[in-house]
Amino acid sequence: FESVTVIRTRRSDSANTTLDQLLVTAQRSLQGVKIANPRAVKTANGLVGAKVSVAFKPEGAAQQYRRTHVVLSESPSTLVHVFYTAKVPDEAERTLTMVLDSLRLVDDGGRS
């Protein structure tokens, strides 16, 4: 089992909140989570951000999962979240890297 989800959102927090802080706060909702330190990330197309990997056990599950949550800053007001979740994760992160490297900046006519 392996899944990747990509979500584009508007940034609604204070400009003083770092991407690292956003990532750590977001992971706390997972049951029995063990949070690794956030790391900087830059995609092949120049998007920059941070990522964090966590181990967690969903309610009712017998096995632990690993989730890597990447948040990229597309503009000062727009974020792109990429979630990679797996029971048996690809330690080389090939799937996650392929998805991250496929992302490009969106020209939204200056609305961001």
SEKEGU-790969 format. One record per residue (C-alpha): x, y, z; residue number from 0; residue in one letter. Coordinates in steps of 0.5 Angstrom, whole numbers, plus 500, padded with zeros to 3 digits. Layout:
% SEKEGU-790969
+-----+-----+-----+-----+-----+
|  c1 |  c2 |  c3 |   n | res |
+-----+-----+-----+-----+-----+
|   X |   Y |   Z | NUM |   A |
...
+-----+-----+-----+-----+-----+
***
This chain:
% SEKEGU-790969
+-----+-----+-----+-----+-----+
|  c1 |  c2 |  c3 |   n | res |
+-----+-----+-----+-----+-----+
| 500 | 500 | 500 |   0 |   F |
| 503 | 507 | 498 |   1 |   E |
| 499 | 513 | 497 |   2 |   S |
| 501 | 520 | 495 |   3 |   V |
| 496 | 526 | 495 |   4 |   T |
| 497 | 533 | 493 |   5 |   V |
| 493 | 539 | 495 |   6 |   I |
| 494 | 547 | 494 |   7 |   R |
| 492 | 551 | 499 |   8 |   T |
| 491 | 559 | 501 |   9 |   R |
| 496 | 560 | 507 |  10 |   R |
| 492 | 563 | 513 |  11 |   S |
| 497 | 563 | 518 |  12 |   D |
| 501 | 569 | 520 |  13 |   S |
| 507 | 571 | 516 |  14 |   A |
| 511 | 569 | 522 |  15 |   N |
| 510 | 562 | 522 |  16 |   T |
| 515 | 558 | 519 |  17 |   T |
| 513 | 552 | 514 |  18 |   L |
| 517 | 548 | 519 |  19 |   D |
| 512 | 550 | 525 |  20 |   Q |
| 506 | 549 | 520 |  21 |   L |
| 509 | 542 | 519 |  22 |   L |
| 510 | 540 | 526 |  23 |   V |
| 503 | 542 | 528 |  24 |   T |
| 499 | 539 | 523 |  25 |   A |
| 502 | 532 | 525 |  26 |   Q |
| 500 | 532 | 532 |  27 |   R |
| 493 | 530 | 530 |  28 |   S |
| 495 | 523 | 528 |  29 |   L |
| 495 | 518 | 533 |  30 |   Q |
| 501 | 515 | 537 |  31 |   G |
| 505 | 520 | 532 |  32 |   V |
| 513 | 520 | 533 |  33 |   K |
| 515 | 526 | 529 |  34 |   I |
| 522 | 527 | 526 |  35 |   A |
| 525 | 534 | 525 |  36 |   N |
| 523 | 538 | 519 |  37 |   P |
| 528 | 538 | 513 |  38 |   R |
| 529 | 543 | 508 |  39 |   A |
| 527 | 541 | 501 |  40 |   V |
| 527 | 544 | 494 |  41 |   K |
| 524 | 541 | 488 |  42 |   T |
| 527 | 540 | 481 |  43 |   A |
| 523 | 546 | 478 |  44 |   N |
| 525 | 551 | 484 |  45 |   G |
| 519 | 550 | 489 |  46 |   L |
| 522 | 551 | 496 |  47 |   V |
| 519 | 548 | 503 |  48 |   G |
| 520 | 543 | 508 |  49 |   A |
| 518 | 536 | 510 |  50 |   K |
| 517 | 532 | 516 |  51 |   V |
| 517 | 524 | 516 |  52 |   S |
| 512 | 521 | 522 |  53 |   V |
| 511 | 514 | 524 |  54 |   A |
| 504 | 513 | 526 |  55 |   F |
| 499 | 508 | 528 |  56 |   K |
| 492 | 509 | 525 |  57 |   P |
| 486 | 507 | 530 |  58 |   E |
| 484 | 500 | 529 |  59 |   G |
| 490 | 499 | 525 |  60 |   A |
| 495 | 493 | 527 |  61 |   A |
| 501 | 496 | 523 |  62 |   Q |
| 505 | 502 | 523 |  63 |   Q |
| 505 | 507 | 517 |  64 |   Y |
| 510 | 512 | 515 |  65 |   R |
| 507 | 519 | 512 |  66 |   R |
| 512 | 524 | 509 |  67 |   T |
| 509 | 531 | 509 |  68 |   H |
| 512 | 536 | 504 |  69 |   V |
| 509 | 543 | 504 |  70 |   V |
| 512 | 548 | 499 |  71 |   L |
| 511 | 555 | 498 |  72 |   S |
| 508 | 557 | 491 |  73 |   E |
| 507 | 564 | 493 |  74 |   S |
| 507 | 568 | 500 |  75 |   P |
| 499 | 566 | 500 |  76 |   S |
| 499 | 559 | 497 |  77 |   T |
| 502 | 553 | 499 |  78 |   L |
| 502 | 546 | 496 |  79 |   V |
| 502 | 540 | 501 |  80 |   H |
| 504 | 533 | 498 |  81 |   V |
| 503 | 527 | 503 |  82 |   F |
| 506 | 521 | 502 |  83 |   Y |
| 503 | 515 | 506 |  84 |   T |
| 506 | 508 | 506 |  85 |   A |
| 505 | 501 | 510 |  86 |   K |
| 512 | 499 | 508 |  87 |   V |
| 515 | 506 | 505 |  88 |   P |
| 520 | 507 | 500 |  89 |   D |
| 526 | 509 | 504 |  90 |   E |
| 529 | 512 | 497 |  91 |   A |
| 523 | 516 | 497 |  92 |   E |
| 523 | 515 | 489 |  93 |   R |
| 515 | 516 | 489 |  94 |   T |
| 515 | 522 | 493 |  95 |   L |
| 521 | 525 | 489 |  96 |   T |
| 518 | 524 | 482 |  97 |   M |
| 511 | 527 | 484 |  98 |   V |
| 515 | 533 | 487 |  99 |   L |
| 519 | 534 | 481 | 100 |   D |
| 513 | 534 | 477 | 101 |   S |
| 510 | 540 | 480 | 102 |   L |
| 511 | 547 | 477 | 103 |   R |
| 509 | 554 | 479 | 104 |   L |
| 502 | 556 | 477 | 105 |   V |
| 501 | 563 | 474 | 106 |   D |
| 494 | 565 | 477 | 107 |   D |
| 494 | 572 | 474 | 108 |   G |
| 497 | 575 | 480 | 109 |   G |
| 491 | 572 | 485 | 110 |   R |
| 496 | 569 | 490 | 111 |   S |
+-----+-----+-----+-----+-----+
***
